Amino acid sequence: MPHEVRAVIAMKKDAPAEVQTVLVPDPGPGEVLVSVQACGVCHTDLHYREGSAGDADDFPFLLGHEAAGIVEATGPGVTDVRPGDFVVLAWRAPCGSCRSCRKGRPWYCFDSRNARQRMTLLDGTPLTPALGIGAFADKTLVDAGQAVKVDPAARPEAAGLIGCGVMAGWGAAVHTGGVGHGDTVAVIGCGGVGNAAIAASSLAGARRVIAIDVDDTKLDTATQFGATHSVNSRGTDPVAAVRELTGGFGADVVIEAVGRPETYLQGFAMRDLAGVLVQAGVPSPGVTIELPFQELFSRGGALKSSWYGDCLPSRDFPVLINLYLSGKLDLGAFVTETIALDEVEIAFERMLRGKVLRSVVVL
């Protein structure tokens, strides 16, 4: 019997998100019903509301995807989780059979699994869940592979953040960028993703972690996550500053966590020879960049984009939770405020003004 729950819906492009009652089916084969305890407000949710993520035909969207909760029920064939388990939801659930999974690279899965059944409005209108999750809701339905069991000692409002932003930044540094002991790292953009990359770089043993932003408050926060130096690029040339801080060479790894052409070009220029540039910031559709071809050839190294931190949720989520519980990764420091379900639209405004690392809906 379907469950009537409150949920945050984007009905049409650029319209304010609104709370409506939706119907969530009981889980079918391979599906899990999760009672959501907390869900972070991520910029990707705003992209869906604005129509820059997904297709126009996919409206209305059920927003929210950075979540933790309790498994309420499981469908036939589900064995990895059971009712009562504390889980973090992942928007990547490797299929195990696509060409990437068969090559042993499930973090690039090209056919990630989602629940087969649709959640709907009361009138039967099918909803498209953001990133296949839709967790700004009292309950949500996901594929069993999207529900990753973690230690229940973790606070839900902190644990849920590894479902997207923290994992994206952490993985950009550790998995995509390969930051290691003794490296120099520059991180452009000190929001949630950037600060996660800073924390990961610090724990990986980087000898110098340079935080770059236009906001002194964000730069102060970055030092709490492990940045050894900070550069306010509003009044300082960040390329020159990074070179000065690295003996004139440039950084071994640069992580661009903004998604803008100008910051990407700065990242390209501040690499050392054979340095790595990782793009973790999500660009707007249609934006292009132009690179000097000779520099691309002569500087060498690698230009990489990081998809969800190139993570494998079943492997990486428990590791990050253990780091959190052992006091090595302060997930709680990412939580600026906790809010109610009907405050998501206000949280979008605060996010756009750069006033929060994360607003987290607590249910």
Buried (B, 14 or more C-beta within 10 A) or exposed (E): EBBEBBBBBBBEEEBEBBBBEBBBBBBEEBBBBBBBBBBBBBBBBBBBBBBBBBEEEBBBBBBBBBBBBBBBBBBEEBEBBEEEBBBBBBBBBBBEEBEBBEEEBBBBBEEBBBBEBBBBBEEEEEBBBBBBBBBBBBBBBBBBBBBBBBEBEBBBBBBBBBBBBBBBBBBBBBBBBBBEEEBBBBBBBBBBBBBBBBBBBBBBEBEBBBBBBBBEEBBBBBBEBBBBBBBBBEEEBBBEBBBEBBEEBBBBBBBBBBBBBEBBBBBBBBBBEEBBBBBBBBBEEEEEEEEEEEEEEEBEBBBBBBBBBBBBBBEBBBBBBBBBBEEEBBBEBBBBBEBEBEBBBBBBEBBEEBBBBBBBBBB
